[in-house]
């Protein structure tokens, strides 16, 4: 009798035809960020995962497997039984702006970041670590050794590819960490046969660009985005934009107006900031004016795309909200008139019109750039402690990062908008 009651209870609790598990990504999800890690585990174990675009915040369907259920419970991720075939069929209905992308492989992930300890953290590293998504940390020696081809997805830590050490000279050139960073960078450049750090970083940027053109996926936030294109534009024109206070020699006369944008990924028609005392790399950055810098009112809006015809931007903007709280950074946002044709704008500020999030194709690959430093710390300063993501398990801003992590797992890379 007890066994019969147990079976009856199970039958009543499980919908007819339920063979799979739905990981909802709407407001009912208890931990959005770790849900991505659970999906990664499913892929890593050889399971296919269906990403239901625009269905309950971009939900996932995974096979009903006892081990996966254990993983989901251990991570605190909400899930429910579902008929996966029916869920997919419903999402493919032309009656709604929904669709399905099949994820088939766990992407190999690299974070381009120095091994030395710097007095700031990186939102992507925080997201990967909290979600328990495995990655490998690489740096210049790995790039020059040709290792980029081993990875499906590469994130650029807050690197300054222009060779100016983050434009921290004015505020921090007397600090021990700054001097150590400069000494180690110069020693590394010499060890690789370069006379200056900017020359090394230019070759690194060119190699990473080639990785994207050949089919890789590149993601960068904050200054990692604009200094990448700045280095490419200055290098293509043969210009030295580094102040003498940093590298000991002078800048090329006329450098401000002589950049070559033919090889940049996202930006054009911009100018470098040549003053060593200015905490800005170029006029790509478009932060809100001081009067609008308020964490309670600053936000940006995600664009809505056709899930069926524009699956790439739809994947990259999946979220349980349409508007995301803004956050500052050395590069907070991007001037729309500095963005190249063909680059797709994913999110903008309705108050300033600046672009917060974009993506575009480059050859066989893709790139996505996201403005700001930390989605859950409005104005993060050097030396501030890292954000504890266990307190922000449902962060819409961090979800955008993790959408990018899963993007290379898609069965095929659809064409751009």
C-alpha positions in Angstrom: 0.0 0.0 0.0 2.8 2.4 0.9 4.5 1.7 -2.4 1.3 2.2 -4.3 0.7 5.6 -2.6 4.3 6.6 -3.5 3.8 5.7 -7.2 0.5 7.5 -7.3 2.0 10.7 -5.8 4.8 10.6 -8.4 2.3 10.1 -11.2 0.3 13.1 -10.0 3.4 15.3 -9.6 4.8 14.5 -13.0 3.0 15.7 -16.1 2.1 13.1 -18.7 4.8 12.8 -21.3 7.5 14.5 -19.2 10.8 13.0 -20.3 13.1 15.9 -19.8 14.0 18.7 -17.4 13.2 22.4 -18.0 15.6 24.9 -16.5 13.5 28.0 -16.4 15.3 31.4 -16.8 12.5 33.7 -15.9 11.8 35.2 -12.4 11.1 31.7 -11.0 14.8 30.7 -11.3 16.5 30.7 -8.0 20.1 31.0 -9.4 20.3 32.3 -12.9 24.1 32.4 -13.0 24.7 28.8 -11.8 22.1 27.6 -14.3 24.7 28.3 -17.0 27.2 26.2 -15.2 24.7 23.4 -15.0 24.1 23.6 -18.7 27.8 23.5 -19.3 28.0 20.3 -17.2 25.3 18.7 -19.3 27.2 19.6 -22.5 30.5 18.4 -21.0 28.9 15.0 -20.3 27.9 14.6 -23.9 24.2 15.7 -23.7 22.6 18.0 -26.2 20.8 21.0 -24.7 18.0 22.9 -26.3 18.0 26.7 -25.7 14.5 28.0 -25.9 15.0 31.5 -27.1 12.5 34.0 -25.6 10.7 31.3 -23.7 10.5 32.1 -20.0 13.7 34.3 -20.1 15.6 31.9 -22.4 15.1 28.6 -20.7 17.0 25.3 -21.3 15.8 21.7 -21.8 18.2 19.0 -20.7 17.6 15.2 -20.6 16.0 13.8 -17.5 19.0 12.2 -15.9 19.6 11.4 -12.2 23.1 12.7 -12.2 22.0 16.0 -13.8 19.3 16.4 -11.3 21.9 15.9 -8.6 24.0 18.6 -10.2 21.1 21.0 -10.4 20.1 20.5 -6.8 23.7 20.9 -5.6 24.0 24.2 -7.4 20.7 25.5 -6.2 19.3 25.7 -9.7 15.5 25.5 -10.2 14.2 22.9 -12.6 10.9 21.1 -13.4 9.9 18.1 -15.5 8.8 18.7 -19.0 8.0 17.1 -22.3 11.1 18.3 -24.2 9.8 17.5 -27.7 6.6 19.4 -27.0 8.5 22.3 -25.5 10.7 22.5 -28.6 7.7 22.2 -30.9 5.9 25.0 -29.1 9.0 27.3 -29.3 9.3 26.7 -33.0 5.7 27.8 -33.6 5.6 30.8 -36.0 2.9 32.3 -33.8 5.4 33.8 -31.3 8.8 35.4 -31.4 10.4 32.3 -30.1 12.8 29.7 -31.4 15.2 26.9 -30.4 19.0 26.6 -30.7 20.6 23.2 -30.1 23.7 23.3 -28.0 26.0 20.4 -28.8 29.4 20.8 -27.2 31.0 22.3 -24.1 33.1 25.2 -25.5 36.7 25.5 -24.5 37.3 28.8 -22.8 40.3 30.9 -22.3 40.8 34.2 -20.3 43.6 36.3 -21.5 44.9 37.8 -18.3 48.3 38.2 -16.6 49.3 35.9 -13.8 50.3 38.8 -11.5 47.9 40.0 -8.9 46.4 43.4 -9.8 44.3 45.6 -7.5 41.1 45.1 -9.4 39.0 42.1 -10.4 37.3 41.1 -13.6 33.6 40.5 -14.0 34.0 37.6 -16.4 36.4 35.7 -14.1 33.9 36.3 -11.3 31.1 35.0 -13.4 32.9 31.9 -14.6 34.1 31.0 -11.1 30.7 31.5 -9.5 28.9 29.5 -12.3 31.6 26.8 -12.0 32.4 27.0 -15.7 36.0 25.7 -16.4 38.5 28.0 -18.2 42.2 28.3 -18.8 44.1 31.5 -18.1 46.5 32.4 -20.9 48.7 35.3 -21.7 51.2 36.6 -24.2 53.4 33.5 -24.3 50.4 31.4 -25.1 49.2 33.7 -27.8 52.6 33.9 -29.4 53.0 30.1 -29.2 49.8 29.7 -31.3 47.6 28.3 -28.6 44.5 30.4 -29.4 43.3 27.7 -31.9 42.8 25.4 -28.9 39.9 27.6 -27.7 36.4 28.3 -28.9 35.9 31.4 -26.8 38.5 33.9 -25.6 37.8 36.8 -23.1 40.1 39.8 -22.8 40.7 40.8 -19.2 41.0 44.5 -18.7 44.1 44.6 -20.8 45.5 47.8 -22.3 46.6 46.8 -25.8 48.0 50.3 -26.4 50.8 49.7 -24.0 49.9 52.5 -21.6 49.2 50.4 -18.5 45.6 51.3 -18.3 46.2 55.1 -18.4 46.8 54.9 -14.6 49.9 57.1 -14.7 48.3 60.2 -13.3 46.8 58.6 -10.2 49.0 55.6 -9.5 52.5 55.8 -11.1 54.0 56.1 -7.7 52.3 53.0 -6.4 54.3 49.8 -6.0 51.7 47.7 -7.9 51.9 50.1 -10.9 55.7 50.1 -10.9 55.8 46.3 -10.7 53.3 46.0 -13.5 55.4 48.2 -15.7 58.7 46.5 -14.9 57.3 43.0 -15.6 55.7 44.1 -18.8 58.9 45.7 -20.1 60.9 42.6 -19.1 58.4 40.4 -20.9 58.5 42.5 -24.1 62.3 42.3 -24.1 62.2 38.6 -23.5 60.0 38.2 -26.6 62.3 40.4 -28.7 60.3 43.6 -28.7 61.8 47.0 -27.9 58.6 48.3 -26.3 55.5 47.0 -24.6 53.3 48.7 -27.2 55.0 46.7 -30.0 54.4 43.4 -28.2 50.7 44.3 -27.5 50.2 45.2 -31.1 51.3 41.8 -32.3 49.1 40.2 -29.6 46.1 42.2 -30.8 46.8 41.2 -34.4 47.1 37.6 -33.5 43.8 37.6 -31.6 42.1 39.4 -34.5 43.3 36.6 -36.8 41.9 34.1 -34.4 38.5 35.7 -34.7 38.7 35.9 -38.5 39.5 32.2 -38.6 36.4 31.3 -36.6 37.0 32.1 -33.0 34.7 34.0 -30.6 36.1 37.1 -28.8 34.5 38.8 -25.8 35.8 41.9 -24.0 34.5 44.4 -21.4 35.5 47.9 -20.5 38.9 49.0 -21.7 39.7 45.6 -23.2 37.3 46.5 -26.0 38.4 50.0 -27.1 42.1 49.5 -26.5 42.0 46.5 -28.8 40.8 48.5 -31.7 43.0 51.5 -30.7 46.1 49.4 -30.9 45.1 47.9 -34.3 44.3 51.4 -35.7 47.5 53.0 -34.5 49.6 50.0 -35.5 48.2 49.9 -39.0 49.1 53.6 -39.5 52.6 53.1 -37.9 51.9 55.6 -35.2 53.3 55.9 -31.7 50.6 57.1 -29.4 52.3 56.3 -26.1 53.5 59.3 -24.0 57.2 59.7 -23.3 56.5 59.4 -19.5 55.5 55.8 -20.1 57.9 54.5 -22.8 60.7 57.1 -22.8 60.3 58.4 -26.4 57.9 60.8 -28.0 54.6 60.4 -29.8 54.3 60.5 -33.6 53.4 64.1 -34.7 49.8 64.2 -35.9 49.0 60.9 -34.2 45.6 62.1 -33.1 44.2 62.3 -36.6 46.2 59.6 -38.4 44.7 56.3 -37.3 43.9 53.6 -39.9 40.6 51.9 -39.2 40.6 49.3 -42.0 41.6 46.4 -39.6 39.6 47.3 -36.5 36.7 45.1 -35.4 34.0 47.4 -34.0 35.1 51.0 -34.1 36.1 53.7 -36.6 36.5 57.5 -36.8 37.8 57.9 -33.3 40.8 59.7 -31.8 43.3 58.6 -29.2 43.7 60.6 -26.0 47.4 61.6 -26.0 47.6 63.3 -22.7 49.3 61.0 -20.1 47.3 62.7 -17.3 43.9 61.9 -18.8 42.3 58.6 -17.6 40.9 57.8 -21.0 42.3 55.9 -24.0 40.2 57.4 -26.8 36.9 59.2 -27.5 35.1 55.9 -28.2 34.0 56.0 -24.5 30.6 57.7 -23.9 29.9 57.7 -20.2 26.9 59.4 -18.8 27.4 63.0 -17.7 28.0 63.5 -14.0 24.4 64.7 -13.5 23.1 61.3 -14.7 25.5 59.1 -12.8 23.0 57.6 -10.3 22.8 53.8 -9.7 19.1 54.2 -8.9 18.2 55.7 -12.3 21.0 54.7 -14.7 19.9 51.7 -16.9 20.2 50.4 -20.4 17.6 48.6 -22.6 18.1 45.3 -24.4 17.0 45.3 -28.0 14.5 42.7 -29.1 15.4 40.6 -32.2 13.6 38.0 -34.3 14.4 34.7 -32.6 13.8 32.9 -35.9 15.7 35.1 -38.3 18.3 36.7 -35.9 19.2 33.9 -33.5 22.7 35.3 -32.7 21.7 38.6 -31.2 18.7 36.9 -29.6 21.0 34.4 -27.9 23.3 37.2 -26.7 20.4 39.2 -25.2 18.5 36.4 -23.4 17.4 37.7 -20.0 14.5 37.8 -17.5 14.3 41.6 -17.8 14.2 44.0 -20.7 16.2 46.8 -18.9 19.5 46.3 -17.0 20.9 48.6 -14.4 23.8 50.6 -15.7 27.4 50.5 -14.3 30.5 52.5 -14.8 34.0 51.6 -16.0 37.0 53.1 -17.6 35.1 52.4 -20.8 31.5 52.7 -19.7 29.8 52.8 -23.1 30.5 53.4 -26.8 29.7 56.3 -29.0 27.2 55.1 -31.6 28.7 57.2 -34.4 32.1 55.5 -33.8 30.6 52.0 -34.5 31.4 50.4 -37.8 28.6 49.5 -40.3 27.6 45.9 -39.9 28.1 45.8 -36.2 24.9 45.0 -34.4 23.9 47.1 -31.4 22.4 44.9 -28.6 21.7 47.5 -25.9 21.6 51.3 -25.5 21.0 53.8 -22.8 17.6 55.5 -23.4 18.8 58.7 -21.6 22.2 59.2 -23.3 21.9 57.2 -26.5 25.2 55.5 -25.8 25.7 51.9 -26.7 26.4 49.5 -23.9 26.6 46.1 -25.7 27.3 45.1 -29.3 28.4 42.2 -31.4 29.6 41.7 -35.0 31.1 39.2 -37.4 34.7 39.2 -38.5 35.5 36.6 -41.2 34.3 33.3 -39.9 34.1 34.4 -36.3 32.3 36.8 -34.0 33.1 39.3 -31.3 31.0 41.0 -28.6 32.0 44.0 -26.6 30.2 45.0 -23.3 30.8 48.4 -21.7 31.5 48.9 -18.0 33.5 47.1 -15.3 31.1 45.2 -12.9 27.4 44.8 -13.4 26.7 44.7 -9.7 29.1 47.5 -8.5 28.0 50.8 -10.0 31.4 52.6 -9.7 34.1 50.1 -8.9 37.4 51.6 -7.8 40.9 50.3 -7.8 41.4 48.4 -4.6 37.7 47.7 -3.9 36.9 44.1 -2.9 35.5 41.8 -5.6 31.8 41.4 -5.9 30.3 38.4 -4.0 28.0 36.8 -6.7 26.3 34.6 -4.2 24.5 37.9 -3.3 23.6 38.5 -6.9 22.6 35.1 -8.2 19.9 36.6 -10.5 22.0 39.5 -11.9 20.7 40.5 -15.4 24.0 42.2 -16.1 26.0 39.1 -15.3 23.6 37.0 -17.4 24.7 38.8 -20.5 28.3 37.7 -19.9 27.2 34.1 -19.6 25.1 34.1 -22.7 28.3 34.7 -24.5 30.0 31.7 -22.9 27.3 29.4 -24.2 27.1 30.9 -27.7 30.0 28.9 -29.2 28.1 25.7 -28.1 25.5 26.2 -30.8 25.1 23.6 -33.5 25.8 26.1 -36.2 26.7 29.8 -36.2 23.9 31.6 -38.0 24.5 34.6 -40.1 24.3 38.1 -38.6 21.4 40.4 -38.8 
